[in-house]
Amino acid sequence: KDTAATAVTEEEEQPPYVIVVHGTRKVGKSLLIRSLVEHYTKENLCLVNTRGPVTTIS
């Protein structure tokens, strides 16, 4: 079996990135999350509550 040919044709699914935003109150965590999501997905999150886990696919 030619393993070199199968390695090129089969794409391995990469694990997702996990980003943890942690800090004290009123330091801009939600603003940072909204800014990152808007930058990478071009979605507007102004009306979305960013409290708790936020999952996005870009």
C-alpha positions as CSV (number, residue, x, y, z in Angstrom):
1,K,0.0,0.0,0.0
2,D,1.3,3.4,-0.9
3,T,1.1,5.5,2.2
4,A,2.5,8.6,0.7
5,A,-0.4,8.9,-1.7
6,T,-3.0,8.5,1.0
7,A,-1.4,11.0,3.3
8,V,-1.7,13.7,0.6
9,T,-5.4,12.9,-0.2
10,E,-6.7,12.5,3.3
11,E,-6.9,15.7,5.3
12,E,-6.8,15.3,9.0
13,E,-9.3,17.3,10.9
14,Q,-7.5,19.7,13.2
15,P,-8.7,20.1,16.8
16,P,-10.5,23.4,17.4
17,Y,-8.8,26.3,19.1
18,V,-9.9,27.0,22.7
19,I,-9.5,30.5,24.0
20,V,-10.2,31.3,27.6
21,V,-10.8,34.9,28.6
22,H,-10.5,35.3,32.4
23,G,-10.2,38.3,34.6
24,T,-11.8,40.5,37.2
25,R,-15.0,42.5,36.6
26,K,-15.1,45.5,34.3
27,V,-11.8,45.0,32.5
28,G,-13.2,44.5,29.0
29,K,-13.6,40.7,28.6
30,S,-16.9,40.8,26.8
31,L,-15.6,43.6,24.5
32,L,-12.5,41.5,23.6
33,I,-14.7,38.5,22.8
34,R,-17.1,40.6,20.7
35,S,-14.2,42.2,18.9
36,L,-12.5,38.9,18.1
37,V,-15.7,37.3,16.9
38,E,-16.6,40.2,14.7
39,H,-13.1,40.4,13.2
40,Y,-12.8,36.7,12.3
41,T,-16.4,36.0,11.4
42,K,-17.7,39.4,10.2
43,E,-20.7,38.8,12.4
44,N,-22.1,41.6,14.6
45,L,-22.6,40.5,18.2
46,C,-23.9,43.7,19.6
47,L,-27.3,42.1,20.5
48,V,-25.9,38.8,21.7
49,N,-25.1,38.1,25.4
50,T,-21.5,36.9,25.6
51,R,-21.9,35.6,29.1
52,G,-21.0,31.9,29.3
53,P,-19.5,29.8,26.6
54,V,-19.4,31.3,23.1
55,T,-19.0,28.9,20.1
56,T,-18.2,30.2,16.7
57,I,-17.0,28.6,13.4
58,S,-14.8,30.6,11.1
